Amino acid sequence: MNPLIYIVEDEVKMRDILRINLSKRYNVGLFSNAESALERFDSDNPELIVTDVRLPGMDGIAFMMRIKNMNPGLPFIVFTGYKSSPRISREYRVSIQGEEHEFITRDPSTIQMLNLSQKASQFRSPILISGETGTGKELIARFIHEKSKRKGPFVKLNCASIPHDLLESELFGHRKGSFTGAVQDYAGKVALSDGGILFLDEIAELPLDIQAKLLHVLEIPEYYPIGSNVKKAIDLYIVTATNRNLRKMVDEGLFRNDLYYRIAVIPIKIPPLRERKCDILPLIDCYLRKKEREYILSPEAKLRLLEYRWPGNVRELINVIERSVLLTENKIIKEVVFDIENGARQVSESSNYYDEIPHNWQEFKKYKSKIVKYSRAELEKRFIEKLLIQYDGNISLTARNADIDRRQLQEMIKALNIDVSIFRKDSKSKDE
């Protein structure tokens, strides 16, 4: 019997071409969208999937990542009619399909972090994930669990959310009657994570006495629940996370030196959003698509989002976009509604003259000769940024519509140290 191949392509002509060429040697399943292919996947068990990137609904990249979570070894062929396929390939490598979220990035340092996370998931060495609030530390921990060979559950404990006097019980469990309020036996997070992964978020908040007990069970995988004299063995694998500098806490005597070295065998650091601005617009686009929101951002709104420093990182970005969507009166988001007072001040001064900057090079030269508040370089940078936003980072379109020589525009971009990639919403924006 010939092996089964899925072809997922919304264009009938291309789908027929693939069917004719492949059906001579294979059984072929034809689908016009990813959703219908997913419905049949478990029952059909195909040996290869051929898919276009551009599909209605779920795109080919998200489809591939969904399948890879179910069957990591299944081969894929992803094709596109666009010349920017190498960029699409990079996006595939760093799109992580979670239960409700995706971790999306084009940033090289974040790609390296994700590659390290996937490699680390194949070993038993403890992993310490560090990063500012809102960067996605739990998402990376869940990704490590998904990619690991461990079949047990993912169990999370936020060390900052449990009162000190209950932390030991929450971790190691207790017997009924072992203390006031212990009305029944409780297994504890360590036992619940047997064979899986125990994720300790905000590990820096763990009191020193509990740190000692955790160190013991990491070195000798056995422990006693509170009130029990029966030793329990455990198949424990631990991933921890923090937004604090643990090395500094060790120096200050606030965190055990021996525990630090035990949990930080593989340190993974997530860059803050302000250091990967090329991810801001793709993250917004992904969020709006997932929520089925037919909203678009005005060029001025995009610029304000790109120049903000995002102390709350991705969590704050989603918060701001959600609020801005709710408060806009139409489908075009013109005003970005920040709820952090100093953040609003940070963008307000430059926002005042965004709308005044002309879109044409000749008109802009007249305009900047009248403005003395800002330097020539700063005005030129704002002018180019506004145009790049409008044309999704496409240099040819930007030059043509601004009536400026393309080579001159490229030289100005280089001289002003403008990162064009942050203005590209998706791979189609890449300059031909």
KAGIBEL-V879021 format. One record per run of one state. SS is the DSSP state (H for helix, E for strand, L for the rest). FROM is the first residue (numbers start at 1). LEN is the number of residues. If there is no record, write none. Layout:
ss = <SS & SS>
from = <FROM & FROM>
len = <LEN & LEN>
This chain:
ss = <L & E & L & H & L & E & L & H & L & E & L & H & L & E & L & H & L & E & L & E & L & H & L & E & L & H & L & E & L & H & L & E & L & E & L & H & L & E & L & H & L & H & L & E & L & E & L & E & L & E & L & H & L & H & L & E & L & H & L & H & L & E & L & H & L & H & L & E & L & H & L & H & L & H & L & H & L & H & L & H & L & H & L>
from = <1 & 4 & 9 & 12 & 23 & 27 & 32 & 34 & 45 & 48 & 53 & 60 & 71 & 75 & 80 & 85 & 95 & 96 & 98 & 102 & 104 & 108 & 121 & 127 & 131 & 137 & 148 & 154 & 159 & 164 & 173 & 174 & 175 & 186 & 187 & 189 & 193 & 197 & 202 & 203 & 206 & 208 & 220 & 222 & 224 & 226 & 227 & 232 & 234 & 238 & 243 & 246 & 252 & 257 & 264 & 266 & 270 & 273 & 276 & 277 & 291 & 296 & 298 & 299 & 308 & 313 & 328 & 332 & 334 & 341 & 355 & 361 & 371 & 376 & 391 & 395 & 403 & 406 & 416 & 420 & 424 & 427 & 430>
len = <3 & 5 & 3 & 11 & 4 & 5 & 2 & 11 & 3 & 5 & 7 & 11 & 4 & 5 & 5 & 10 & 1 & 2 & 4 & 2 & 4 & 13 & 6 & 4 & 6 & 11 & 6 & 5 & 5 & 9 & 1 & 1 & 11 & 1 & 2 & 4 & 4 & 5 & 1 & 3 & 2 & 12 & 2 & 2 & 2 & 1 & 5 & 2 & 4 & 5 & 3 & 6 & 5 & 7 & 2 & 4 & 3 & 3 & 1 & 14 & 5 & 2 & 1 & 9 & 5 & 15 & 4 & 2 & 7 & 14 & 6 & 10 & 5 & 15 & 4 & 8 & 3 & 10 & 4 & 4 & 3 & 3 & 3>
